[in-house]
Amino acid sequence: MTFYIAQFTAKHKIIQIEQNSVFIWKQESGDIDTSLLEDKICRESAIHFFQIVAGDSYPISKEDISVSVWKTEPFSG
């Protein structure tokens, strides 16, 4: 298993704040499926980020978030 790091931006269709961050994950060496990675980032990071920003009064839906991965590389930190 290899650790990887990705630089990404997540946007919500209503909330005007963007999440610009990095995401670290572990997978077997090989090609990175960007669409699967974007879905993983949405589920494990972005949805929680936007829920914190919105507070309890506004429910956050995964379908309202778009994730763009800018760069990925092996991570040894």
CORRA-V888731 format. One record per residue. N is the residue number from 1. RES is the residue in one small letter. PHI is phi as a letter, one per 30 degrees, with the letter a starting at -180 (* if undefined). OMEGA is omega as a letter, one per 20 degrees, with the letter a starting at -180 (NA if undefined). Layout:
# CORRA-V888731
((N	RES	PHI	OMEGA) (N	RES	PHI	OMEGA))
This chain:
# CORRA-V888731
((1	m	*	a) (2	t	b	r) (3	f	d	r) (4	y	b	r) (5	i	b	r) (6	a	b	r) (7	q	c	a) (8	f	b	r) (9	t	b	r) (10	a	c	r) (11	k	b	r) (12	h	c	a) (13	k	d	r) (14	i	c	a) (15	i	d	a) (16	q	d	r) (17	i	c	r) (18	e	c	r) (19	q	c	r) (20	n	c	a) (21	s	a	r) (22	v	b	a) (23	f	b	r) (24	i	c	r) (25	w	b	a) (26	k	b	r) (27	q	a	r) (28	e	d	r) (29	s	e	r) (30	g	k	a) (31	d	d	r) (32	i	c	r) (33	d	d	a) (34	t	d	a) (35	s	d	r) (36	l	d	r) (37	l	d	r) (38	e	d	r) (39	d	d	r) (40	k	d	r) (41	i	d	r) (42	c	d	a) (43	r	d	a) (44	e	c	a) (45	s	b	a) (46	a	d	a) (47	i	d	r) (48	h	d	r) (49	f	e	a) (50	f	d	r) (51	q	d	r) (52	i	d	a) (53	v	d	a) (54	a	d	a) (55	g	i	a) (56	d	d	a) (57	s	d	a) (58	y	b	r) (59	p	d	a) (60	i	c	r) (61	s	c	r) (62	k	e	a) (63	e	d	a) (64	d	c	a) (65	i	c	r) (66	s	c	a) (67	v	c	r) (68	s	c	r) (69	v	c	a) (70	w	c	a) (71	k	a	r) (72	t	b	r) (73	e	a	r) (74	p	e	a) (75	f	b	a) (76	s	b	a) (77	g	d	NA))
